[in-house]
Each structure stands twice: as C-alpha cells, then as structure tokens.
Amino acid sequence: MIKYTKCINKILSSRKLAIYLIAGIALISVFGMVLPAGKKIFKSILFLILIFCFLVNLIFCTSKQIFRHMKKRKFIGYSIFHLSLIVITIGALLTLGFSMNGYLVVGLGEIRGDKHENYAKIEEGKFFNERHGRFNITLKDQTRYFKGEKIKYTSSLINIGTNSGNQYTREISYGNPVTLGNLMFYHHNSGYAPLIEVKENGKIVMQSYVIFRTEEHPNLVTFSLPAGKLPGTNITWQGVFYPDAAVDKKGNYFNKTQLLRNLLLKLSVDIKGKSTPVVLKKGQTLAVGGYEFKFEDLSKWTGFDVIYDPGRRVVMFGGVLMTIGLVLMYLPLPQVKKKKTEEF
Amino acid sequence: MVKTQLIIFWVAVGLYVAASVLYIIGLNFKKDYNRLAVIFTTLGFVANSVATGLRWNQVGHFPYYGAYEVYTSYAWGLALFFLTAQFFKPSLRFIGAFIIPISFIMIGIGIMNSTEMKEIPRTYFTFWLGVHIAFAKLAYGSGLIAAALSVIYLIKERKSGELGDEEKVPHWYDKLPELKKIDYLSYRFVALAFFMLAIMIISGAIWAAKAWGRYWGWDPIETWALVSWLVYGLALHLYRTSSWRGRKMALITIGALILVVFAFFGIPLIYDTAHEHLTVSLLTTIGQSQA
C-alpha cells in the first residue's frame, strides 16, 4: 500500500508531468483560437480534465517543494509563485462552475428583479443552479454627456436593493462599474423608449414604452425596432426612432445630430399583408387601416451586464500572490551574484 | 506639430541606422565600434524620446493608441531596454546589431500610419492600462534580446562546427562571448520575459475585470499572450529540470518570441479583439504600400 502511495505521489509530483500538462494547455489554447469550434473548446470536458490534472500536479509539486526546501530563502519566491497558480486555478474553476453573466434592460423608473426570465441574455455556470433573487435594480435617472452634437457617454443613476434589505444608490457609466461583493453591474448600452399608443376601432390595444435597440456604427448611431408582432394585435411592425430627424434630397430620413431636437418615429406597419409607413412626430396621431398610432412621449432605458462571479476575488488574490512570488524569485541574492562572477 | 514629430522620428531613424551599421562593422572588423554605436543609439533614443514627448503633449496621454503611437512607442521602449541592459552589462553591446534595426523598422512602420488623433474609449482611462502597457514593452524587449542571443548562439554554434583546426577565425566569432555564456544570458532574459509577461497578463486581467466585468474572456490576444507565457514557462522548466540547453533552448526561445510578436501585432490583424485599435491602421499601411 505504501509502495503504491509512493508511486502515485512520484507520478503526481513529477516535473516531467508538469511540462507535458503545460504543453497540453498551450496546445489546446492554440486550437481554441484556430479551430472553428473556438471558445467551446475552453468549456469542453477535455480542457477541464487537463486543468484539473494540472491543479493536482501543481498541488503535489508545490507541497513537495515547500517541505523539501522550507528553510531555503531562495525557494520562498518559487513556492509562493506556485501557490498563486493553485489559487488562480481554483478561482478560475469557481468562475467556470458558479458564475452568472446576464444582460438586463431597465427602463427609466422601472424596477427589475434578479429573475431568470428578466434577463435578455444569460449565461450560467454549470453549478449556478438558478440561484437568483439576490437584488432588484431601479433606473432612477439617465444623463447624456455630449461632445459637440455627438453623445460622448451616458451615465445612469441606479438604486440596487439587495435581498438582505440594503439599498445602494450609485452612478454607473461605461467603464465605471458598480461592485457589491461578488455582484458587479456594468453599463453596457442605453437608448430610447418611445411611448406608443395603438387603438383599434377607438379601443386602446397597446400603450407602452417600446424599447428601441441602439446600434453603433462608425460615425453613426441608430435606434431601431426589429420586425415583430404588435402586442394585442395581428399586425407586424418595425421602426426607427430619430432624435433629430432631417430629410435628405432623396426624401430619406436621417439623424442630423444626436441631440434631442426634432423627435420623429418612423414605423412600417403590416396590416393584412399590406405594408404602410407611419411617420409620427411627438404628440402626433395617425390613422392607418382601422388602427390609430400615437407617439405620446419619450423615455430612456439602460442595458446592464450583471455579473455574479465568486471566483473573481480568489483569482485577484492569486494575482497578488503571484506578483509577490515573482518579485521574490527575481530579487538578486548575494550568494548567487558571487557565483556568477566566479563563473564568468 | 505632427510635421515636427515626423521630422524628429526620421532623425531618430537615421541615427539608429548609423548605430546599426557601426554595431555590424564592429562585429566584422578588429576595431571596436561598439562605444560609438552606443553613442549613436543614445542620440537616436533622445530624438525618439523628443518625438514621443511631442505626441504625448499633443494627445494628452502616453502614446499607446493607434498603430502610429504603438509602433513608435514600442521602438522607444525597445531602445530604452537595450540601453539599460548594455549599461549594466557592457558585454551585451553586440546585440545592438540585431535590436536597433528592429527599432528603426518599427518607427518606419509607425510613421507610415495615420497620425490622426482618435477618441479613446472610456475603459482605457485607468492606471492598470499604464502598468499593462509598460510591462508589455518590457516583455517584448526581454523576449527580443533573448531571441537575438539565441540566434547568435545558433550562428556561432554552426560556425564552430564548420571551423577546421587551421582555419582563420572570423573577427565576429572571437568578438562574441563563449557559447555557454550566450546560452546562460539567453536563459536569464527568458526568465525576465516570463516575469514581465506575467505582470502584463495580471494587470491586463485587472483592467478587463474593471472595464468589461470579466478578468478572462479567452479573447484571441489574451489567449495568445497566455500561450506565449506558457511557452516561456516551459522553456524555464526544461532548462532547469531536463537540461534543455544550447540549441534546444535557442530554438524554443526563438519560437516563443514569434508567439509574442504574433500576439502583439499579428492577432489584431486577424481577429476582433480588445486591442482592435491596431487593426485598421495596419491594413491601411499594407494597402498604401501596395498602391
């Protein structure tokens, strides 16, 4: 039994095994970049097994190193460095298994809870197990900062209520996130939500703020509603919102600036197979094929990336350890310097 | 302002070319021209610094955005790294014959790109980006010197195999250190490159976590930087544990540099990455050169 234990210990703490594992991780990383499967390789079972073997090998090698060279100052740096690799790998596995990354759209004045169905897009770790309900978020205000006639950046004032009863009011903008423990909120994008009222034969069938998607192109930002069914009706619609509409020589609408000056809503409504344009200024009503469309008001929305990552702090701690280990490894020791002079 | 920068960059190129010629002549002739070459390198570095400083003054931050700024500042970083290394170890001066030509080529590529000032994304306004860029330049410098030493090792090793007993030894052969010393120096710079790359990756991860909410996203440039770091780590392990010395070490070091160069400059050409500010300008350079 002891013989087998020693044999297993020898294999698992082998530096040659470490070399093969490092080479394997490097190769698979290259494949992950080159092959069409791409990033899926980094979530595959094979890669996870490799990382796990690397972690086990690291633990055995580092333990052997620490016990063997405990009193030698030279090896403190090496030991801390390899310990940091263990910590970082554990943190990375925590992120892979237990993290959540979701995209949440919140309208001005709206309260959105941390529920799976509220996220427009969501990615969860294998062991996240739908552990939602940690917070709710309210968009209290949104301010756009202009450089000339173009939006430089947008900042949002949000209120986050946690399930422990705490309330946090923070300002958030792109590149300026809000962190609460393992929860992080990032300002992803923002846009407009016109209040549209639709009546059918004098009866209101829809009256709500409609999220128009913001799309950023070089030198151009558009706010569009993709084609879809108008709720409560059998008609389909799509549209574009213009914050500062102007007409070119060909009669096409475009945005003169990004300032809110000449608001215009251009819809394309498909009623019984017939497509009809509906162009509305704010406050205007237009009747088309038995329906009445009204552009009542304008609101705003902000899209947030909500990230729950229990591995993040572990990895960051590992990064700090690694830096300390590297500095200690590379600090010149008097006896090493003397040896070099004698050799060369 | 831009015209003045370009003129001074051309002056730097001229001085670096003169220095390169002196390093190469110094290797091939009996007389030692290395000191004079270092003087020209220093003058070129001063010109490079002035032009970089003017650009810094123009844009309001250290030049790191856009191909023009990236290449010229990398050339500056490389020259600084070489001058520092040869100051502490004068025996390294001969590497100038390999390193300084790269500096003037990088300035040349840089100044062929657009000098237009671009709007920097708000996520770039962070202390960690400065750390990331500084250590990227140091990593590139260390890797380049390690690879240059490896190339020299291979050339000298090949020549020593060709030399007969009575054959006259060329001047450059004698001027280069012993193979064992070149190998050891290369290993030391590989170790330095490993350290610099590690700090670069760590600071990049912190920046990414603050900017985009994830410290690692398997972005192409992140992944290639990791692969480069792993290869340097592999080289160090092989040197210390499996006695991979000499030619084997030289080949792996050169391979690692190719990965580093590809990660920094090649990846943005092929993939959409977080370092996309390099892409368009490089394609413009290729397009211009073909026109």
Contacts between the chains, C-beta under 8 A, distances in Angstrom:
chain1	res1	chain2	res2	distance
A	15	B	237	6.5
A	15	B	241	4.6
A	16	B	241	7.5
A	16	B	242	7.3
A	18	B	237	6.6
A	19	B	234	6.3
A	19	B	237	5.4
A	19	B	238	6.5
A	19	B	241	7.4
A	19	B	242	7.2
A	22	B	230	5.5
A	22	B	233	6.1
A	22	B	234	5.2
A	22	B	237	7.1
A	23	B	230	8.0
A	23	B	234	6.1
A	25	B	230	6.3
A	26	B	227	5.0
A	26	B	230	4.2
A	26	B	231	6.1
A	26	B	234	7.1
A	29	B	223	5.2
A	29	B	226	6.1
A	29	B	227	5.1
A	29	B	230	7.6
A	30	B	227	5.9
A	32	B	218	6.6
A	32	B	223	6.5
A	33	B	220	5.5
A	33	B	223	5.4
A	33	B	224	6.8
A	33	B	271	7.7
A	39	B	218	5.1
A	42	B	218	5.1
A	92	B	216	7.2
A	101	B	213	7.3
A	101	B	214	7.2
A	153	B	122	5.8
A	173	B	122	7.2
A	174	B	121	7.9
A	174	B	122	5.3
A	174	B	123	7.0
A	175	B	121	7.1
A	175	B	122	3.7
A	175	B	123	4.0
A	175	B	124	7.9
A	175	B	125	6.8
A	175	B	126	7.8
A	175	B	210	7.7
A	175	B	211	5.8
A	176	B	122	7.4
A	177	B	210	6.7
A	177	B	213	6.6
A	184	B	213	5.2
A	186	B	212	6.8
A	186	B	213	4.6
A	305	B	212	7.7
A	305	B	213	5.3
A	307	B	213	4.3
A	307	B	214	6.9
A	309	B	214	7.6
A	312	B	209	6.5
A	312	B	215	6.2
A	315	B	205	7.4
A	315	B	215	5.8
A	315	B	216	8.0
A	316	B	206	7.0
A	316	B	209	7.5
A	316	B	215	7.4
A	319	B	202	4.4
A	319	B	205	6.7
A	319	B	206	7.0
A	322	B	198	6.4
A	322	B	202	6.4
A	323	B	198	7.9
A	323	B	199	6.6
A	323	B	202	6.4
A	326	B	195	5.2
A	326	B	198	5.8
A	326	B	199	7.1
A	329	B	195	7.6
A	330	B	191	7.4
A	330	B	192	7.8
A	330	B	195	5.7
A	344	B	181	5.7
A	344	B	184	7.8
